[in-house]
Amino acid sequence: MENINFFDRLTDSSLTLNKYETRLAEYIKENYKKISFLDMMDISKITSVDLEHITSYINKVGFSDYESFRNFIREFAMLELKSTDRFEFSLVNVNPKINNIKNLIINKEISNLNKMMENFDESVFYSIIEEIYKAPEIIIIGTRSSSVIAIYAEQMFNKLGKKATKIISDGTDNFNKFSLFDHDSIVISIAFARYPKETIRVTNFFKKNNFKIVSITDNIMSPLTPLSDITFTIPCESISITDFYATPFSVINIIIVLLSQLDKEGSISYLNKFETTAKDYGFYF
């Protein structure tokens, strides 16, 4: 089902909708961004449409269940959601008590991790590992909130003995050493909806200079996709104004552990050097 025709499909006369389904269709069409954060019970309360009519409507528009319908809408709605949208929509019908918010946040992270487990593309992931393993240097791009992932990844790669450089803004000072980068380096670009322009600009610069690019992102429609040689998508659904990064940090950890196993002797050697430096300099208490 093409996105461009989706909204027309919602109220198509050929669906022979009853009055309840019509009411539901109109609500969804006008509030599709909000739907990303609402379950069936929420929709039923808001529209005064019974669950059986919701299920019937979902089937008529070509989906087996509400969750698959909601996920389809979320795919393109997330590209447009502003922080204010997320704040307004995500806490609908949520009791603002610590336990309620705690459960909501933790369950969302668990949901993201479960979805990643279910849809993990091993063949694509192994091709990423192969590219990283043979690369003389790793350039990690992550701006705004994704900068914390880039910082962590750089630290872990360097700890393992892989030369890594982070770029966490598009400031010109980041490119003073551009001529020093090996053109056989691998670029890992990290961005999630709403996709910071800084990340796209920096990634595009490396693309124009013929670097191999791997993107870690949340949607095949991400603006990183056309710039990338390999795209690895993972779920990063968030709530309110926060970013949910259990999945990208898990991906970085999987990469690090796999690399360490591919070169156990080298990994042990570099880790020993790290521990010696840490002891001499007094990194830790």
FENHUNOR-V386147 format. One record per helix or strand. SS is the DSSP state (H for helix, E for strand). FROM is the first residue (numbers start at 1). TO is the last residue. Records with the same first field share a line. If there is no record, write none. Layout:
SS=FROM-TO + FROM-TO
This chain:
H=3-10 + 13-15 + 19-30 + 32-35 + 40-47 + 51-60 + 66-77 + 83-90 + 98-119 + 122-134 + 144-159 + 172-175 + 178-180 + 197-208 + 225-227 + 246-262 + 264-281
E=138-141 + 164-167 + 186-190 + 212-217 + 230-233
